[in-house]
């Protein structure tokens, strides 16, 4: 299946389910800051759609193995970016996790190139 229709279908299903959950929510929505929620929702939708499209095009361009290695490093990259941008404090266990993920992705990359030779 082509990446663009697949991504649009995935995106539409997510949007539909989130809309359904809002309709079934048993509460009053008057106390929400709707402007902030709309801006955040639109930005989240744009970045999610962009990420899905780039991932699907990346699989076609560089192959599933390399794309999955990049995807596996995403949680570690998120932690590093949070540490850099908002000065989130990291405890020892989190640093160990970042190190393990980074090391395993690097080892998987080395294993793939070693078996390709």
C-alpha positions as CSV (number, residue, x, y, z in Angstrom):
1,X,0.0,0.0,0.0
2,X,1.3,3.5,-0.8
3,X,2.4,5.4,2.3
4,X,0.2,8.5,1.8
5,X,-3.2,6.8,1.7
6,X,-2.1,4.5,4.6
7,X,-1.1,7.5,6.7
8,X,-4.3,9.4,5.9
9,X,-6.3,6.3,6.8
10,X,-4.5,5.9,10.1
11,X,-4.8,9.6,10.8
12,X,-8.5,9.6,10.0
13,X,-9.2,6.6,12.3
14,X,-7.3,8.3,15.1
15,X,-9.3,11.6,14.6
16,X,-12.6,9.7,14.4
17,X,-11.9,7.7,17.6
18,X,-10.8,10.8,19.5
19,X,-13.9,12.7,18.4
20,X,-16.1,9.7,19.5
21,X,-14.4,9.7,22.9
22,X,-15.2,13.4,23.3
23,X,-18.9,12.8,22.4
24,X,-19.1,10.0,25.0
25,X,-17.3,11.8,27.8
26,X,-19.7,12.4,30.7
27,X,-18.8,15.9,31.6
28,X,-19.1,19.6,31.0
29,X,-16.7,21.1,28.5
30,X,-17.3,24.8,29.3
31,X,-14.4,25.0,31.8
32,X,-11.8,24.1,29.2
33,X,-9.4,26.6,27.5
34,X,-10.7,25.8,24.0
35,X,-8.3,28.0,22.2
36,X,-5.2,26.3,23.7
37,X,-6.7,22.9,23.1
38,X,-7.4,23.7,19.4
39,X,-3.9,25.1,18.9
40,X,-2.3,22.1,20.6
41,X,-4.6,19.7,18.8
42,X,-3.8,21.1,15.4
43,X,0.0,21.2,16.1
44,X,-0.1,17.7,17.4
45,X,-2.0,16.6,14.3
46,X,0.4,18.3,11.9
47,X,3.5,16.8,13.7
48,X,1.9,13.3,14.0
49,X,1.0,13.3,10.3
50,X,4.4,14.5,9.3
51,X,6.1,11.9,11.4
52,X,3.9,9.1,10.0
53,X,4.6,10.3,6.4
54,X,8.4,10.6,7.0
55,X,8.5,7.1,8.6
56,X,6.6,5.5,5.7
57,X,8.7,7.3,3.1
58,X,11.8,6.4,5.0
59,X,10.9,2.7,5.0
60,X,10.7,2.9,1.2
61,X,13.9,4.9,0.8
62,X,16.3,3.2,3.3
63,X,14.6,-0.1,4.1
64,X,12.7,-1.5,7.0
65,X,15.7,-2.5,9.0
66,X,17.4,0.9,9.1
67,X,14.1,2.7,9.6
68,X,13.3,0.4,12.6
69,X,16.7,1.2,14.1
70,X,16.0,4.9,13.8
71,X,12.6,4.4,15.3
72,X,14.1,2.4,18.2
73,X,16.3,5.4,19.1
74,X,13.3,7.7,19.3
75,X,12.7,7.3,23.1
76,X,16.3,8.0,23.9
77,X,16.3,11.1,21.6
78,X,13.1,12.3,23.2
79,X,14.8,12.2,26.6
80,X,17.9,14.0,25.4
81,X,15.8,16.7,23.7
82,X,13.8,17.1,26.9
83,X,17.0,17.4,28.9
84,X,18.4,20.0,26.5
85,X,15.3,22.1,25.8
86,X,13.4,22.2,29.1
87,X,16.2,21.2,31.5
88,X,14.4,18.1,32.6
89,X,16.3,16.4,35.3
90,X,17.4,12.9,34.6
91,X,18.0,10.3,37.3
92,X,20.4,7.5,37.1
93,X,17.9,4.9,35.9
94,X,16.8,7.2,33.0
95,X,20.4,7.8,32.0
96,X,21.1,4.1,32.1
97,X,18.0,3.5,29.9
98,X,19.2,6.1,27.4
99,X,22.6,4.4,27.3
100,X,21.2,1.0,26.8
101,X,19.0,2.1,24.0
102,X,21.8,4.0,22.3
103,X,24.2,1.1,22.7
104,X,21.7,-1.5,21.4
105,X,20.9,0.6,18.3
106,X,24.6,1.1,17.6
107,X,25.2,-2.6,18.0
108,X,22.3,-3.5,15.8
109,X,23.7,-1.1,13.2
110,X,27.2,-2.8,13.4
111,X,25.7,-6.2,13.2
112,X,23.8,-5.3,10.1
113,X,26.8,-3.9,8.3
114,X,29.0,-6.8,9.4
115,X,26.6,-9.4,7.9
116,X,26.2,-7.4,4.7
117,X,30.0,-7.6,4.0
